[in-house]
Amino acid sequence: MNNIFLGVITLAAVVLVLYVIYMIVSLKRTMASLTRFIETTEATLQPTMEELQATLKSVRKITDDVGVLTDDIRYISGSVRNIGETVDQVSYAVKNAAASSVSETRGLKAGIRAGVGYFLKNVCSRGGTQR
């Protein structure tokens, strides 16, 4: 019975060793396949990474250009605001000048009318007494 028991143990040990060898070979194939996959992925990702870096540089340049453009628009907006304020000031000055001119013209007209009336009154009254 010891011989049978020893034979079963030996057979189990041989099966175990064969299974471990099979697992090692299978692991070796899996590792080789994984290595090829990593190499292929790396070769594929390299151009993609380079293109991504170029795209990021382009986006950074566009962002910088937009910043400069925003500054220019802000400057133009300030200039337009200044022009609007100047136009308001000129408009106010023209209105005041026009109002002042109208009142001066009315005053001058009234003065001339009074002067002509006084002159005519004196001419008519002296002309009538000398006759």
C-alpha positions as CSV (number, residue, x, y, z in Angstrom):
1,M,0.0,0.0,0.0
2,N,2.9,2.3,0.6
3,N,4.0,1.7,-3.0
4,I,0.6,2.7,-4.3
5,F,0.5,5.7,-2.1
6,L,4.0,6.6,-3.1
7,G,3.1,6.1,-6.8
8,V,0.0,8.4,-6.4
9,I,2.1,11.1,-4.8
10,T,4.8,10.8,-7.5
11,L,2.1,11.0,-10.2
12,A,0.6,14.1,-8.5
13,A,4.0,15.7,-8.3
14,V,4.7,15.1,-12.0
15,V,1.2,16.5,-12.9
16,L,1.9,19.5,-10.8
17,V,5.3,20.1,-12.3
18,L,3.9,19.7,-15.8
19,Y,1.1,22.2,-15.0
20,V,3.6,24.7,-13.6
21,I,5.7,24.4,-16.7
22,Y,2.6,25.0,-18.8
23,M,1.7,28.1,-16.8
24,I,5.3,29.4,-17.1
25,V,5.2,29.0,-20.9
26,S,1.7,30.6,-21.0
27,L,2.9,33.5,-18.9
28,K,5.9,33.9,-21.2
29,R,3.7,34.1,-24.2
30,T,1.4,36.6,-22.4
31,M,4.3,38.8,-21.5
32,A,5.6,38.7,-25.1
33,S,2.2,39.7,-26.3
34,L,1.9,42.5,-23.7
35,T,5.4,43.8,-24.7
36,R,4.3,43.9,-28.4
37,F,1.1,45.7,-27.4
38,I,3.0,48.3,-25.4
39,E,5.5,48.9,-28.2
40,T,2.7,49.3,-30.8
41,T,0.8,51.6,-28.5
42,E,3.9,53.7,-27.8
43,A,4.6,53.9,-31.6
44,T,1.1,55.0,-32.2
45,L,1.0,57.5,-29.3
46,Q,4.3,59.2,-30.2
47,P,2.9,61.1,-33.3
48,T,-0.3,61.8,-31.4
49,M,1.6,63.4,-28.5
50,E,3.7,65.5,-30.9
51,E,0.5,66.7,-32.7
52,L,-1.1,67.5,-29.3
53,Q,2.0,69.6,-28.3
54,A,1.7,71.5,-31.7
55,T,-2.0,72.0,-31.1
56,L,-1.4,73.3,-27.6
57,K,1.2,75.8,-28.9
58,S,-1.3,77.0,-31.5
59,V,-4.0,77.3,-28.9
60,R,-1.6,79.3,-26.7
61,K,-0.7,81.6,-29.6
62,I,-4.4,82.1,-30.4
63,T,-5.1,82.9,-26.7
64,D,-2.3,85.4,-26.7
65,D,-3.6,87.0,-29.9
66,V,-7.1,87.2,-28.4
67,G,-5.6,88.9,-25.4
68,V,-3.8,91.5,-27.6
69,L,-7.0,92.0,-29.6
70,T,-9.0,92.5,-26.4
71,D,-6.5,95.2,-25.3
72,D,-6.9,96.9,-28.7
73,I,-10.7,96.8,-28.5
74,R,-10.5,98.2,-24.9
75,Y,-8.3,101.0,-26.2
76,I,-10.6,101.7,-29.2
77,S,-13.6,101.7,-26.8
78,G,-12.0,104.2,-24.6
79,S,-11.2,106.4,-27.6
80,V,-14.8,106.2,-28.8
81,R,-16.0,107.2,-25.3
82,N,-13.6,110.2,-25.3
83,I,-14.9,111.2,-28.7
84,G,-18.5,111.0,-27.4
85,E,-17.7,113.1,-24.4
86,T,-16.0,115.7,-26.6
87,V,-19.0,115.8,-29.0
88,D,-21.2,116.3,-26.0
89,Q,-19.0,119.2,-24.8
90,V,-19.0,120.8,-28.2
91,S,-22.7,120.4,-28.6
92,Y,-23.3,122.0,-25.2
93,A,-20.9,124.9,-26.2
94,V,-22.7,125.4,-29.5
95,K,-26.1,125.5,-27.8
96,N,-24.8,128.0,-25.3
97,A,-23.2,130.1,-28.0
98,A,-26.4,129.9,-30.1
99,A,-28.5,130.9,-27.2
100,S,-26.1,133.7,-26.3
101,S,-26.0,134.8,-30.0
102,V,-29.8,134.9,-30.3
103,S,-30.2,137.0,-27.1
104,E,-27.4,139.3,-28.3
105,T,-29.1,139.6,-31.7
106,R,-32.4,140.4,-30.1
107,G,-30.8,143.0,-27.9
108,L,-29.0,144.5,-30.9
109,K,-32.3,144.5,-32.9
110,A,-34.1,146.2,-30.0
111,G,-31.3,148.7,-29.7
112,I,-31.4,149.6,-33.4
113,R,-35.2,149.8,-33.3
114,A,-35.1,152.2,-30.3
115,G,-32.3,154.2,-31.9
116,V,-34.1,154.5,-35.2
117,G,-37.3,155.4,-33.4
118,Y,-35.6,158.0,-31.4
119,F,-33.9,159.4,-34.5
120,L,-37.1,159.5,-36.4
121,K,-38.9,161.1,-33.5
122,N,-36.3,163.8,-33.3
123,V,-36.1,164.4,-37.0
124,C,-39.9,164.6,-37.3
125,S,-40.3,166.9,-34.3
126,R,-37.5,169.3,-35.4
127,G,-38.6,169.1,-39.0
128,G,-42.1,170.2,-38.0
129,T,-40.9,173.1,-35.8
130,Q,-38.6,174.6,-38.4
131,R,-41.2,174.9,-41.1
